[in-house]
């Protein structure tokens, strides 16, 4: 269950980066936030029980 929470948390961070970009229009920070979210989502997926 924790793995699914990590995946959803990563996806939420990626969506938040889109919202951040639409408000502040700063490419570098939005891309860094989205990359961190992607890493968290991939980590949650890789630790998922089979």
C-alpha positions in Angstrom: 0.0 0.0 0.0 2.9 2.4 0.7 4.2 1.9 -2.8 0.9 3.1 -4.3 0.9 6.1 -2.0 4.4 6.9 -3.2 3.3 6.7 -6.8 0.3 8.9 -6.2 2.4 11.4 -4.3 4.8 11.6 -7.2 2.0 12.1 -9.7 0.6 14.8 -7.4 4.0 16.6 -7.4 4.1 16.5 -11.2 0.6 18.0 -11.4 1.6 20.7 -8.9 4.6 21.6 -11.0 2.2 22.2 -13.9 0.1 24.5 -11.7 3.3 26.2 -10.5 4.4 26.8 -14.1 1.1 28.2 -15.1 1.3 30.8 -12.3 5.0 31.7 -12.1 6.2 30.9 -15.6 9.6 29.7 -14.4 10.9 26.8 -16.6 13.8 25.7 -14.4 12.0 25.3 -11.2 8.9 23.7 -12.8 11.1 21.1 -14.5 13.0 20.3 -11.3 9.8 19.8 -9.4 8.3 17.6 -12.1 11.6 15.5 -12.2 11.5 15.0 -8.5 7.8 13.9 -8.8 8.8 11.5 -11.6 11.6 10.0 -9.5 9.2 9.4 -6.6 6.6 7.8 -8.8 9.2 5.5 -10.4 10.6 4.6 -7.0 7.1 3.7 -5.8 6.5 1.6 -9.0 9.8 -0.2 -8.7 9.1 -1.2 -5.0 5.6 -2.4 -5.9 5.0 -6.0 -4.7 4.4 -8.4 -7.5 
